[in-house]
Every structure is written in structure tokens, then in C-alpha cells.
Amino acid sequence: MPQPAWSAGSLADRLPFLRRRGLLTHAVRAFFLARGYTEVETPYAVPTPGEEVHLSAFATERVFPDGARRKLWLHTSPEFAMKKLLAGGAGPIFQFARVWRNGEGSDLHAPEFTMLEWYRPGATMADLIAETFSLLRAVLPPVVTCRGATTDLAGYETLTMAEAFSRHVGADVLASEGDAPALASQAGTKLRDGESWEDLFFRLLLERVEPCIGRERPTFLTHWPAAQAALARRDPADPRVAERFELFVCGIELANAFVELTDATEQRARFMADRTRRHAITGAQDWPLDEDFLAALESGLPPCAGIALGFDRLAMLAAGADRIEQVLWLPA
């Protein structure tokens, strides 16, 4: 029978990883404070946990002193709250946020984990890539080994999604956008029953692209198809793509970043489209639209870029851990 996570034997096995995690926390905080960032804290229980189509939220409830009740959700990201602070003039900010995503669990996923999220007014995608790489160099060893892969942090590569699909899938992901049969034909695969273009895009990304990138050196996978823009703005030079990137180190997806969309009208339209898709997938899960966030955009969110980095995965890289539970004090 497995030992409880708090037992002396189990904790002793994790202590070297956990102590490295503690040092990493101090190093990351020092990195941002030295660059003029302000550390913030935002609420965890919120009326709207996010609009991400494929994430499932934990429900909770607030009971007021007069007995009134209000349904709340544990947030899946502090993004909305932090951008409200940016609209109010907070300047460059960062946060170690506890976040919750229901239904998740694997060697790289936990239902409750820590997200390192930061936003920098005036930053371009190139600025954010450079800063993220500087963070890696500042807080990790020059060479990191994790889950059987070794990555040298002497340099990095940037790879557009179009380049990645051309190289590893043999398909023109932008020309085929929205046409699942065309993408399947180019990729030399068969469409599964009910598989949409988006479903096939992510299947090919997971099966053929991600296993090949971010291993010998960090890879920033940039310029995602506009349909995957989420809260990123479209590239002014090519509206077929969004100014979004993901970072891979030791073959692990470490971070997701956007040059932020600041247009409230376009953001509302995207939210409504995402809600329709999410309802079709999850059925019952629903919450009010975050009108407060849209009001913040209306008031004038400054041009900015932001990134969400899985801090537990960063700790895995720093400590050479194989499983996320090794860097958690009390795994779920």
C-alpha cells in the first residue's frame, strides 16, 4: 500500500526536490523585483474562472452574512484579474498564483498547481521571448535534464507554427485552416469520426510536432493560427496568425504567452464564440460573462504582453524530477 504523502519515508524522498523548489521561488522573485516588477495577489474564488474551451473549473459557493449565496469558481488562471490591474495602471506585475483545473492528472499535470504569470506593458512578442529566456538562464543550471531529455540553455530557437507543421507534419496549416479533410490529406492521416479541423490540428501538434521540439535547446513555438488566438491579438503583419507562443524545454510545454488583445469588442465576440463551443463540450458548466474584465478593456488596457508559466514544471527542470508530485509538498 502506498505511503501517505506526509509520511516520513515519502516526504524524505521528495525533500531534495522541494528544497530546490524553495530556492527557485526566491530566485524567480528576485529576478522580477530587480526588473521593476511588482508582485501582486488576486482572488482565487471568482464569478468567472475563464473562457478556455477545454478547461474544466472547480465550483464553490460564497455565503454572505445575511445568508445570501453566490456561486463562485476556483480560477483556472489569474489572467483576467491581472489585466484589470494593468488597466488601472499597476505597471509591470507578476504573481505566483494557485490555480485549479478539474479533471487533470498525470506526471505533468495536477488538479491544483502554481502558475507563475507576468505582464509587461509595452512589450512585444520578441521582448517577452527574450525576457523569458533570461529568466531561464537566471534560475536554472546551464544544462538541464528532465524526463530523459537534456536541454542546453546556451541559446534557443523560435519556430512559427507554419514552419513546425511544414517540417514535422508536411502540411500547410494556414492554407488548410478550417478545412479538416485538406489538413488530413496533406498530413497523410485519416479523419476520425466527428473530428473537426481544430481537433485534428491539436492531434497533429501533440503527436508529430511537440515530440520533436524543445529538446536539445529551448523552443519558442510562435504565430499560432488565428483560430487559436484565445486572448492574443492578431499579427498586424499577417492576420491569419495570432501573436502567441508556447515554450518547450526538455520536451515539456512550460509556458503559454500572448501579445494581449486590447479591443473589448473583438474580445467579447471571441468570448461568445468560446462559450458556444464550451457549452457543446461540457454541457452544464456555465458562469456569467466577465463584464468587469470587458469594462477594463474598454477603459484602456495598455499595449502589453503576458505569459503563464507552469512553476511546478519549472521546479521539475531545476531539480531533475520526473513527476510533478515530486515537487509538491502534499500532492493531491
Legacy VTK file of the C-alpha trace (Angstrom):
# vtk DataFile Version 3.0
C-alpha trace
ASCII
DATASET POLYDATA
POINTS 332 float
0.000 0.000 0.000
1.455 3.460 -0.913
2.670 5.620 1.956
0.759 8.856 2.678
2.461 11.892 1.137
3.130 13.288 4.644
4.824 10.143 5.947
8.496 10.335 6.848
9.583 7.996 4.063
7.564 9.668 1.322
8.493 13.185 2.399
12.179 12.262 2.713
12.165 11.092 -0.910
10.767 14.458 -2.051
12.738 16.786 0.239
15.700 17.339 -2.132
13.283 18.368 -4.888
11.228 20.510 -2.518
14.247 22.341 -1.158
15.337 23.093 -4.717
11.831 24.402 -5.361
12.198 26.782 -2.411
15.459 28.180 -3.769
13.836 28.556 -7.171
10.989 30.614 -5.700
13.452 33.074 -4.181
15.453 33.300 -7.431
12.378 33.958 -9.569
11.090 36.626 -7.189
14.494 38.342 -7.168
14.605 38.266 -10.983
11.334 40.159 -11.341
11.875 42.602 -8.498
15.260 43.534 -9.986
13.473 44.331 -13.275
10.978 46.688 -11.670
8.003 44.339 -11.462
5.508 44.485 -8.601
4.307 41.226 -7.042
0.507 41.063 -6.781
-2.148 38.752 -5.364
-5.609 38.384 -6.862
-8.706 36.417 -5.703
-8.822 32.670 -6.257
-12.601 32.240 -5.934
-14.183 34.288 -8.723
-17.536 34.668 -10.510
-15.908 33.781 -13.863
-12.966 31.351 -13.898
-12.052 31.942 -17.559
-13.388 31.164 -21.012
-10.917 28.486 -22.122
-12.934 25.914 -24.065
-11.075 22.801 -22.931
-10.600 23.574 -19.222
-12.980 22.390 -16.510
-13.332 24.506 -13.352
-13.979 23.628 -9.695
-17.240 25.072 -8.338
-17.653 26.587 -4.874
-20.065 28.961 -3.130
-19.891 32.140 -1.081
-22.328 32.547 1.812
-22.872 36.198 2.803
-23.522 37.352 6.404
-27.211 37.852 5.571
-27.483 34.275 4.313
-27.451 35.132 0.604
-25.492 32.740 -1.575
-23.453 33.226 -4.712
-21.878 30.557 -6.886
-18.161 31.040 -7.420
-15.398 29.139 -9.193
-11.749 28.483 -8.419
-9.927 30.280 -11.199
-8.016 28.409 -13.885
-5.703 31.411 -14.355
-5.286 34.872 -12.789
-5.214 36.421 -16.277
-8.464 38.383 -16.148
-7.708 39.821 -12.707
-4.143 40.784 -13.542
-5.190 42.566 -16.732
-7.739 44.550 -14.732
-4.823 45.769 -12.605
-2.897 46.682 -15.758
-5.865 48.724 -16.970
-5.825 50.541 -13.635
-2.171 51.484 -14.050
-0.360 48.847 -11.965
2.547 48.673 -14.422
4.654 45.512 -14.849
3.322 42.847 -12.466
3.901 39.185 -11.593
2.198 36.595 -9.406
2.734 33.110 -8.014
-0.900 32.007 -8.263
-2.521 28.799 -7.132
-4.834 27.661 -9.916
-7.274 24.774 -10.306
-8.193 22.686 -13.360
-10.643 19.879 -12.777
-10.196 16.503 -14.403
-6.425 16.825 -14.837
-3.802 14.433 -13.520
-0.616 12.890 -14.955
3.142 13.003 -14.482
2.996 16.608 -15.743
-0.479 17.677 -14.572
-2.044 18.264 -11.161
-5.584 19.499 -10.483
-4.164 22.199 -8.176
-0.853 23.777 -9.088
1.164 27.014 -9.148
1.189 29.334 -12.125
3.859 31.997 -12.486
2.212 34.732 -14.516
3.601 38.113 -15.505
2.588 41.070 -17.696
4.733 43.834 -19.127
3.195 46.975 -20.646
4.712 47.970 -23.975
6.361 44.587 -24.565
6.387 42.925 -27.971
6.481 39.178 -28.528
10.224 39.413 -29.185
10.657 41.313 -25.904
8.762 38.658 -23.968
10.689 35.800 -25.590
13.984 37.477 -24.673
12.853 38.111 -21.095
11.580 34.563 -20.650
14.874 33.160 -21.882
16.732 35.483 -19.495
14.608 34.069 -16.662
15.540 30.505 -17.613
19.226 31.432 -17.702
18.974 33.205 -14.340
17.230 30.473 -12.348
18.212 27.154 -13.984
21.555 25.391 -14.451
23.249 25.960 -17.855
22.193 22.446 -18.889
19.003 20.830 -17.578
17.981 17.173 -17.701
14.404 16.098 -17.073
12.362 13.039 -18.052
15.148 11.622 -20.189
15.827 14.788 -22.213
18.780 17.169 -21.855
18.498 20.815 -22.930
21.383 23.267 -23.257
20.380 26.815 -22.290
23.223 28.426 -24.236
20.698 29.508 -26.863
17.146 28.985 -28.102
15.177 28.664 -31.325
11.984 30.336 -32.459
9.772 28.297 -34.752
6.491 29.501 -36.232
3.575 27.109 -36.210
3.571 27.150 -40.015
7.248 26.169 -40.066
6.661 23.444 -37.475
3.801 21.869 -39.436
5.748 22.089 -42.687
8.796 20.445 -41.113
7.218 17.787 -38.911
3.765 17.172 -40.449
4.282 18.017 -44.119
1.203 20.250 -44.144
0.361 23.909 -44.767
-1.510 24.600 -41.561
-2.530 28.141 -42.539
-3.768 27.373 -46.061
-5.833 24.466 -44.722
-7.302 26.300 -41.711
-10.938 25.309 -41.244
-10.707 22.510 -43.836
-10.180 19.294 -41.888
-10.119 16.970 -44.961
-7.435 19.124 -46.599
-5.239 19.100 -43.492
-5.711 15.340 -43.100
-4.799 14.737 -46.733
-1.632 16.819 -46.509
-0.661 15.123 -43.238
-1.255 11.647 -44.676
-3.741 10.680 -41.981
-7.417 9.758 -41.804
-10.015 11.911 -40.128
-11.601 10.298 -37.111
-15.364 10.241 -36.703
-16.568 13.739 -35.859
-13.046 15.181 -35.890
-13.002 18.913 -36.626
-10.122 20.913 -38.065
-9.252 22.114 -34.554
-9.319 18.551 -33.197
-7.018 17.382 -35.984
-4.726 20.397 -35.534
-4.169 19.533 -31.869
-3.789 15.811 -32.599
-1.042 16.521 -35.110
0.546 19.060 -32.784
0.665 16.538 -29.930
1.668 13.508 -31.997
4.121 14.940 -34.520
5.292 18.421 -33.543
5.709 18.523 -29.769
7.789 15.310 -29.528
10.360 16.888 -31.875
10.873 20.336 -30.338
12.419 21.873 -27.245
14.824 19.038 -26.570
18.428 19.986 -27.414
17.616 23.680 -26.850
14.535 25.642 -25.746
11.964 26.189 -28.491
9.519 29.086 -28.668
6.639 27.924 -30.908
5.178 31.164 -32.279
2.475 32.641 -34.538
-0.440 30.302 -33.925
-3.368 30.115 -36.384
-5.858 32.903 -35.713
-8.499 30.363 -34.653
-6.233 29.587 -31.683
-5.774 33.246 -30.747
-7.597 32.969 -27.378
-6.765 36.313 -25.704
-3.923 37.181 -28.100
-4.147 39.860 -30.754
-3.804 39.005 -34.431
-0.448 39.775 -36.006
-0.804 43.155 -37.804
1.588 41.849 -40.495
-0.391 38.635 -41.092
-3.957 38.431 -39.701
-4.013 34.682 -40.372
-1.956 34.222 -37.198
-2.053 35.372 -33.585
0.866 36.801 -31.614
1.042 33.795 -29.334
3.860 31.445 -28.353
4.421 28.366 -26.249
7.795 27.454 -24.732
9.204 23.912 -24.650
12.208 22.792 -22.588
13.318 19.154 -22.256
10.356 18.395 -24.493
7.963 19.765 -21.830
5.460 22.521 -22.557
6.476 25.114 -19.984
4.631 28.334 -20.834
1.936 29.968 -22.954
2.157 33.652 -23.884
0.268 36.356 -25.762
0.686 39.847 -27.030
-2.578 40.797 -25.411
-5.766 41.677 -27.229
-6.896 45.131 -26.065
-10.026 45.526 -28.227
-13.076 44.959 -25.992
-15.484 44.467 -28.910
-13.369 41.746 -30.504
-12.763 40.150 -27.099
-16.498 39.980 -26.400
-17.091 38.309 -29.765
-14.365 35.747 -29.041
-15.801 35.071 -25.591
-19.240 34.403 -27.041
-17.805 32.034 -29.644
-15.782 30.222 -26.963
-18.837 29.927 -24.713
-20.842 28.317 -27.519
-18.067 25.784 -28.127
-17.571 25.108 -24.407
-21.283 24.532 -23.837
-21.263 21.975 -26.638
-18.392 20.142 -24.943
-19.092 20.448 -21.201
-22.844 20.930 -21.192
-23.730 22.083 -17.693
-20.662 24.182 -16.786
-21.530 27.848 -17.091
-20.910 31.191 -15.406
-21.594 34.856 -16.121
-19.575 36.669 -18.743
-16.846 38.715 -17.030
-18.308 42.143 -17.759
-15.870 43.703 -15.281
-12.953 42.457 -17.384
-14.540 43.742 -20.595
-15.092 47.104 -18.875
-11.393 47.164 -18.007
-10.567 46.637 -21.685
-12.990 49.415 -22.612
-11.288 51.758 -20.146
-7.966 51.278 -21.915
-5.758 48.246 -21.352
-2.282 49.417 -22.373
-0.462 47.529 -25.139
1.234 44.681 -23.321
2.399 41.089 -23.430
1.844 38.421 -20.801
2.838 34.854 -20.073
1.644 31.966 -17.907
4.453 29.588 -16.908
3.902 26.333 -15.023
6.009 26.899 -11.927
5.834 23.258 -10.825
7.231 22.205 -14.202
9.972 24.821 -13.856
10.763 23.230 -10.480
10.908 19.820 -12.164
13.502 21.182 -14.593
15.511 22.800 -11.801
15.525 19.652 -9.658
15.627 16.995 -12.383
12.337 15.490 -11.173
10.415 13.025 -13.336
6.915 13.639 -11.954
5.104 16.741 -10.812
4.183 15.129 -7.482
7.900 15.085 -6.578
7.950 18.897 -6.398
4.644 19.263 -4.484
4.716 19.383 -0.680
1.445 17.456 -0.393
0.356 16.041 -3.750
-3.378 15.714 -4.317
LINES 1 333
332 0 1 2 3 4 5 6 7 8 9 10 11 12 13 14 15 16 17 18 19 20 21 22 23 24 25 26 27 28 29 30 31 32 33 34 35 36 37 38 39 40 41 42 43 44 45 46 47 48 49 50 51 52 53 54 55 56 57 58 59 60 61 62 63 64 65 66 67 68 69 70 71 72 73 74 75 76 77 78 79 80 81 82 83 84 85 86 87 88 89 90 91 92 93 94 95 96 97 98 99 100 101 102 103 104 105 106 107 108 109 110 111 112 113 114 115 116 117 118 119 120 121 122 123 124 125 126 127 128 129 130 131 132 133 134 135 136 137 138 139 140 141 142 143 144 145 146 147 148 149 150 151 152 153 154 155 156 157 158 159 160 161 162 163 164 165 166 167 168 169 170 171 172 173 174 175 176 177 178 179 180 181 182 183 184 185 186 187 188 189 190 191 192 193 194 195 196 197 198 199 200 201 202 203 204 205 206 207 208 209 210 211 212 213 214 215 216 217 218 219 220 221 222 223 224 225 226 227 228 229 230 231 232 233 234 235 236 237 238 239 240 241 242 243 244 245 246 247 248 249 250 251 252 253 254 255 256 257 258 259 260 261 262 263 264 265 266 267 268 269 270 271 272 273 274 275 276 277 278 279 280 281 282 283 284 285 286 287 288 289 290 291 292 293 294 295 296 297 298 299 300 301 302 303 304 305 306 307 308 309 310 311 312 313 314 315 316 317 318 319 320 321 322 323 324 325 326 327 328 329 330 331
